[in-house]
Amino acid sequence: MKKIVKALSLVGVCAASLTGCGESNVSFKNDVRPILAKNCLECHQPGAAGFKKSGLAVGNYRDLMVEGTKPAGGEQRGQVIVPGDSASSTLIILVEGRADPSIRMPHDKDPLNEKDIAILKKWIDEGAKDN
């Protein structure tokens, strides 16, 4: 009987590791917002240069997810974040430099490090929740 219990416990541990059980979700408040505040907020807040040019503010979740989809100066931008699809999210395209290099973000600053980009991508792929 003890062998069966040990075997089932081992199967449970293996299954949990395969499904990602125990991995922490990325939090907008604790993980994403600090990255945006450090690297993007200086320009992308009302009145700042990046906001004036793009209409995008990143100071809070609503700005990024709702207000960021509205037209800026008559030009329709579409979603900056596509929940569940970091590869199609404009934010990731810009911070990874996959668009025109002249508009890589953050503009005229050092690029985001790989760890910060990975956090942003994971948050988006997890559904870009307001958590």
Order of alpha helices (4+ residues) and beta strands (2+ residues): alpha-alpha-alpha-alpha-alpha-alpha
